[in-house]
Amino acid sequence: MSTLQQTIRNDEQKEQKKDAEADSEAKVMESLFQCVVRKAPKFFDGSKSLMGIQIGDEVSVLKERVGPDGMYHLCRLEKKNEKRDSTAITVGWFPISCLEKLK
């Protein structure tokens, strides 16, 4: 039993490391195009989901049609915090149906 638990922990650590590396790469990837968030899904909180989104936010699309059935875009959200004079960058999947491409 302990061997199985250790194997599971090792797999989880490898997956977390891989996700962190992918996030780091995505933060500097070239944007394909910009979209604005038109809808915010009620139940959208998966481990690869773009979090902290609000209606009206502009996101950079980094990869098109990712995830299950190609129903998501890989997006980058940059939010400026004027009080701290910094920018928070988050990366994740967001449903294509909730985005509107900017021209």
Backbone as a chain_set.jsonl record, in Angstrom:
{"seq": "MSTLQQTIRNDEQKEQKKDAEADSEAKVMESLFQCVVRKAPKFFDGSKSLMGIQIGDEVSVLKERVGPDGMYHLCRLEKKNEKRDSTAITVGWFPISCLEKLK", "coords": {"N": [[0.822, -1.192, 0.0], [1.927, 1.264, 0.819], [3.883, 1.576, -1.109], [2.365, 1.96, -3.405], [1.1, 4.388, -2.718], [3.337, 6.074, -2.61], [4.163, 5.967, -5.276], [1.997, 7.211, -6.503], [2.213, 9.786, -5.341], [4.694, 10.542, -6.435], [4.048, 10.596, -9.176], [2.148, 12.684, -9.157], [3.778, 14.835, -8.377], [5.521, 14.969, -10.579], [3.694, 15.668, -12.571], [2.819, 18.172, -11.626], [5.206, 19.598, -11.819], [5.615, 19.516, -14.582], [3.365, 20.976, -15.425], [3.953, 23.471, -14.276], [6.262, 24.178, -15.701], [5.169, 24.356, -18.272], [3.411, 26.511, -17.884], [5.262, 28.558, -17.369], [6.539, 28.726, -19.866], [4.351, 29.485, -21.441], [3.81, 32.016, -20.505], [5.562, 33.663, -21.8], [5.101, 33.217, -24.437], [4.336, 34.031, -27.863], [1.497, 35.898, -28.753], [-1.401, 34.837, -30.521], [-3.793, 36.121, -31.187], [-6.119, 38.571, -29.86], [-8.775, 38.376, -27.495], [-11.974, 39.165, -26.07], [-13.614, 38.593, -22.999], [-16.814, 37.439, -22.961], [-18.705, 35.947, -21.617], [-18.873, 34.371, -18.436], [-18.339, 31.248, -17.298], [-20.288, 29.44, -14.887], [-19.494, 27.135, -13.448], [-16.506, 26.567, -13.603], [-13.645, 25.474, -12.956], [-11.385, 23.841, -13.232], [-8.157, 22.159, -13.089], [-6.569, 23.132, -15.134], [-7.77, 25.405, -15.917], [-8.356, 28.85, -16.794], [-8.142, 31.185, -14.382], [-9.611, 33.824, -12.348], [-10.91, 35.465, -14.082], [-12.991, 38.001, -15.492], [-16.031, 39.294, -16.861], [-15.544, 41.157, -19.768], [-12.808, 41.341, -19.596], [-9.697, 41.37, -21.368], [-7.986, 38.905, -23.159], [-5.037, 37.171, -24.215], [-4.753, 34.956, -26.844], [-3.015, 32.017, -26.974], [-2.787, 29.415, -27.938], [-4.882, 27.673, -30.124], [-7.965, 25.843, -29.881], [-7.678, 23.691, -27.764], [-7.58, 21.083, -25.259], [-10.369, 18.998, -24.072], [-12.195, 17.8, -26.795], [-11.363, 20.001, -28.258], [-12.48, 22.397, -27.368], [-11.603, 24.665, -26.124], [-9.476, 27.579, -25.753], [-6.026, 28.174, -25.218], [-5.159, 30.583, -23.042], [-3.811, 33.794, -22.035], [-3.916, 35.917, -19.297], [-3.434, 39.159, -18.298], [-3.278, 41.085, -15.541], [-3.233, 44.253, -14.19], [-1.989, 45.619, -11.197], [-2.393, 48.444, -9.763], [-1.899, 49.556, -7.257], [0.225, 48.113, -6.225], [1.941, 48.419, -8.268], [2.419, 46.404, -10.214], [2.149, 43.5, -12.379], [0.016, 40.788, -12.708], [0.227, 37.633, -14.121], [-1.647, 35.138, -15.573], [-2.235, 31.872, -16.856], [-4.169, 29.682, -18.82], [-6.799, 27.357, -19.797], [-9.7, 28.445, -21.594], [-13.184, 28.534, -22.323], [-14.06, 28.538, -25.729], [-16.533, 29.373, -26.595], [-17.196, 31.41, -24.89], [-15.735, 33.583, -25.553], [-14.928, 36.495, -27.508], [-13.515, 37.341, -30.486], [-11.193, 39.955, -30.995], [-10.798, 42.59, -33.366]], "CA": [[0.0, 0.0, 0.0], [2.795, 2.445, 0.89], [4.543, 1.691, -2.412], [1.378, 2.547, -4.298], [0.941, 5.794, -2.325], [4.547, 6.777, -3.023], [4.105, 6.065, -6.738], [0.992, 8.243, -6.808], [2.822, 11.069, -4.996], [5.723, 10.838, -7.439], [3.351, 10.975, -10.417], [1.56, 14.007, -8.95], [4.873, 15.808, -8.387], [5.971, 15.098, -11.967], [2.649, 16.401, -13.29], [2.878, 19.561, -11.167], [6.414, 20.187, -12.388], [5.357, 19.686, -16.01], [2.414, 22.083, -15.55], [4.652, 24.717, -13.942], [7.134, 24.485, -16.832], [4.303, 24.785, -19.37], [2.94, 27.86, -17.54], [6.382, 29.483, -17.565], [6.704, 28.899, -21.307], [3.187, 30.191, -21.978], [3.844, 33.422, -20.087], [6.394, 34.421, -22.744], [4.721, 32.855, -25.808], [3.752, 35.05, -28.733], [0.044, 35.841, -28.827], [-1.97, 34.679, -31.863], [-4.763, 37.208, -31.308], [-6.749, 39.012, -28.614], [-10.214, 38.158, -27.341], [-12.594, 39.737, -24.879], [-14.483, 37.633, -22.325], [-18.216, 37.857, -23.058], [-19.46, 35.184, -20.622], [-18.055, 33.676, -17.442], [-19.045, 30.03, -16.885], [-20.51, 29.326, -13.446], [-18.728, 26.025, -12.878], [-15.303, 26.453, -14.422], [-12.57, 25.548, -11.973], [-10.469, 22.725, -13.383], [-6.748, 22.438, -12.795], [-5.949, 23.829, -16.267], [-8.656, 26.523, -16.248], [-7.908, 30.22, -16.581], [-8.871, 31.681, -13.219], [-9.545, 35.256, -12.11], [-11.498, 36.121, -15.255], [-14.243, 38.738, -15.345], [-16.599, 39.722, -18.141], [-14.916, 42.374, -20.265], [-11.345, 41.202, -19.606], [-9.057, 41.007, -22.629], [-7.003, 37.836, -23.014], [-4.24, 36.822, -25.384], [-4.875, 33.548, -27.197], [-1.689, 31.48, -27.254], [-3.017, 28.204, -28.739], [-6.306, 27.484, -30.414], [-8.613, 24.533, -29.826], [-6.996, 22.74, -26.893], [-8.452, 20.433, -24.287], [-11.364, 18.029, -24.542], [-12.936, 18.13, -28.019], [-10.895, 21.267, -28.817], [-13.499, 23.393, -27.013], [-10.982, 25.733, -25.35], [-8.24, 28.211, -26.217], [-5.057, 28.445, -24.17], [-5.162, 32.048, -22.961], [-3.008, 34.475, -21.018], [-4.577, 37.092, -18.741], [-2.522, 40.051, -17.59], [-4.032, 42.054, -14.733], [-2.357, 45.225, -13.54], [-2.317, 46.045, -9.846], [-1.811, 49.788, -9.685], [-1.447, 49.815, -5.89], [1.544, 47.49, -6.063], [2.701, 48.706, -9.482], [2.861, 45.121, -10.746], [1.218, 42.817, -13.265], [-0.141, 39.354, -12.47], [-0.007, 36.917, -15.37], [-2.152, 33.783, -15.406], [-2.38, 31.149, -18.112], [-5.034, 28.514, -18.695], [-7.814, 27.125, -20.827], [-10.968, 29.155, -21.441], [-14.097, 28.078, -23.366], [-14.134, 29.36, -26.938], [-17.889, 29.922, -26.692], [-17.317, 32.571, -24.001], [-14.805, 34.606, -26.02], [-15.182, 37.19, -28.77], [-12.236, 37.774, -31.078], [-11.062, 41.379, -31.294], [-10.25, 42.798, -34.711]], "C": [[0.875, 1.268, 0.0], [3.546, 2.652, -0.421], [3.607, 2.342, -3.415], [1.185, 4.03, -3.981], [2.149, 6.62, -2.757], [4.58, 6.971, -4.536], [3.127, 7.151, -7.161], [1.554, 9.625, -6.506], [3.87, 11.488, -6.013], [5.093, 11.29, -8.752], [2.751, 12.373, -10.307], [2.63, 15.093, -8.984], [5.393, 16.039, -9.804], [4.979, 15.921, -12.775], [2.659, 17.877, -12.906], [4.085, 20.277, -11.75], [6.229, 20.465, -13.875], [4.403, 20.858, -16.25], [3.086, 23.426, -15.271], [5.575, 25.139, -15.085], [6.315, 24.989, -18.022], [3.78, 26.196, -19.124], [4.037, 28.89, -17.77], [6.605, 29.766, -19.042], [5.572, 29.74, -21.89], [3.193, 31.67, -21.618], [4.661, 34.282, -21.04], [6.083, 34.088, -24.205], [4.151, 34.049, -26.558], [2.242, 34.826, -28.817], [-0.399, 35.687, -30.286], [-2.945, 35.81, -32.172], [-5.354, 37.501, -29.95], [-8.24, 38.688, -28.648], [-10.684, 38.89, -26.093], [-13.553, 38.682, -24.316], [-15.902, 38.18, -22.351], [-19.111, 37.134, -22.064], [-18.468, 34.548, -19.668], [-18.82, 32.442, -16.969], [-19.151, 29.932, -15.366], [-19.587, 28.287, -12.82], [-17.521, 25.75, -13.763], [-14.102, 26.604, -13.507], [-11.612, 24.362, -12.046], [-9.023, 23.139, -13.167], [-6.039, 23.19, -13.922], [-6.751, 25.062, -16.683], [-8.003, 27.867, -15.973], [-8.775, 30.82, -15.475], [-8.722, 33.199, -13.111], [-10.127, 36.089, -13.238], [-12.775, 36.846, -14.867], [-14.73, 39.132, -16.731], [-15.986, 41.062, -18.523], [-13.395, 42.326, -20.269], [-10.863, 40.854, -21.008], [-8.003, 39.954, -22.342], [-6.25, 37.66, -24.329], [-4.399, 35.335, -25.633], [-3.503, 33.062, -27.649], [-1.743, 30.237, -28.132], [-4.509, 28.059, -28.931], [-6.706, 26.029, -30.244], [-7.804, 23.479, -29.073], [-8.02, 22.077, -25.988], [-9.449, 19.49, -24.906], [-12.169, 18.563, -25.726], [-12.516, 19.467, -28.637], [-11.835, 22.425, -28.521], [-12.934, 24.617, -26.291], [-9.826, 26.361, -26.133], [-7.327, 28.31, -24.994], [-4.855, 29.95, -24.159], [-4.243, 32.549, -21.854], [-3.775, 35.734, -20.6], [-3.539, 37.89, -17.966], [-3.36, 41.098, -16.865], [-3.049, 42.95, -14.009], [-2.893, 45.577, -12.166], [-1.628, 47.385, -9.64], [-1.292, 50.121, -8.289], [-0.03, 49.286, -5.671], [2.466, 47.77, -7.24], [3.297, 47.42, -10.064], [1.78, 44.547, -11.659], [1.205, 41.333, -12.94], [-0.49, 38.689, -13.796], [-0.478, 35.513, -15.032], [-2.396, 33.179, -16.773], [-3.293, 29.958, -17.87], [-6.011, 28.415, -19.846], [-9.044, 27.967, -20.523], [-11.881, 28.757, -22.59], [-14.186, 29.062, -24.535], [-15.485, 30.067, -27.017], [-18.091, 31.173, -25.828], [-16.436, 33.733, -24.434], [-15.289, 35.241, -27.32], [-13.853, 37.739, -29.277], [-12.274, 39.275, -31.381], [-10.412, 41.537, -32.668], [-9.004, 43.608, -34.69]], "O": [[0.596, 2.221, -0.727], [3.818, 3.791, -0.802], [4.032, 3.194, -4.196], [1.113, 4.846, -4.899], [1.993, 7.749, -3.221], [4.983, 8.03, -5.018], [3.407, 7.923, -8.078], [1.4, 10.544, -7.31], [3.929, 12.652, -6.409], [5.551, 12.252, -9.368], [2.832, 13.16, -11.249], [2.41, 16.158, -9.559], [5.673, 17.175, -10.187], [5.374, 16.772, -13.572], [2.522, 18.742, -13.772], [3.99, 21.443, -12.134], [6.634, 21.516, -14.373], [4.609, 21.645, -17.173], [2.815, 24.409, -15.959], [5.663, 26.325, -15.405], [6.717, 25.934, -18.701], [3.711, 26.997, -20.056], [3.779, 29.969, -18.302], [6.834, 30.911, -19.43], [5.806, 30.606, -22.733], [2.639, 32.489, -22.352], [4.477, 35.498, -21.089], [6.727, 34.617, -25.111], [3.562, 34.953, -25.967], [1.779, 33.692, -28.939], [0.157, 36.326, -31.178], [-2.933, 36.381, -33.262], [-5.12, 36.764, -28.992], [-8.875, 38.725, -29.702], [-9.902, 39.191, -25.191], [-14.218, 37.97, -25.069], [-16.165, 39.261, -21.823], [-20.168, 37.649, -21.701], [-17.345, 34.225, -20.055], [-19.848, 32.577, -16.306], [-18.22, 30.294, -14.646], [-18.972, 28.537, -11.783], [-17.521, 24.818, -14.568], [-13.598, 27.708, -13.301], [-11.085, 23.93, -11.021], [-8.71, 24.326, -13.075], [-5.011, 23.823, -13.684], [-6.441, 25.691, -17.695], [-7.206, 28.011, -15.046], [-9.991, 30.943, -15.622], [-7.82, 33.786, -13.709], [-9.861, 37.287, -13.334], [-13.543, 36.376, -14.027], [-13.937, 39.283, -17.66], [-15.917, 41.983, -17.709], [-12.754, 43.18, -20.882], [-11.535, 40.133, -21.745], [-7.219, 40.086, -21.402], [-6.765, 37.961, -25.406], [-4.198, 34.532, -24.722], [-2.906, 33.611, -28.575], [-0.865, 30.02, -28.967], [-5.297, 28.295, -28.015], [-5.905, 25.114, -30.433], [-7.315, 22.511, -29.656], [-9.186, 22.469, -25.959], [-9.399, 19.206, -26.103], [-12.749, 19.646, -25.658], [-13.249, 20.013, -29.462], [-11.973, 23.337, -29.337], [-13.686, 25.504, -25.889], [-9.276, 25.753, -27.051], [-7.797, 28.504, -23.873], [-4.425, 30.528, -25.157], [-3.942, 31.847, -20.889], [-4.223, 36.512, -21.442], [-2.854, 37.361, -17.091], [-4.059, 41.895, -17.491], [-2.152, 42.48, -13.309], [-4.09, 45.804, -11.987], [-0.427, 47.446, -9.376], [-0.34, 50.891, -8.153], [0.797, 49.925, -5.021], [3.64, 47.4, -7.214], [4.489, 47.344, -10.365], [0.653, 45.041, -11.704], [2.255, 40.692, -12.899], [-1.394, 39.133, -14.504], [0.191, 34.781, -14.302], [-2.723, 33.882, -17.729], [-3.201, 29.3, -16.834], [-6.048, 29.261, -20.74], [-9.395, 28.183, -19.363], [-11.419, 28.648, -23.725], [-14.364, 30.264, -24.339], [-15.57, 31.216, -27.453], [-19.058, 31.909, -26.022], [-16.391, 34.761, -23.757], [-15.969, 34.604, -28.125], [-13.167, 38.496, -28.589], [-13.241, 39.793, -31.94], [-9.584, 40.722, -33.075], [-8.421, 43.872, -35.742]]}, "num_chains": 1, "name": "protein.A"}
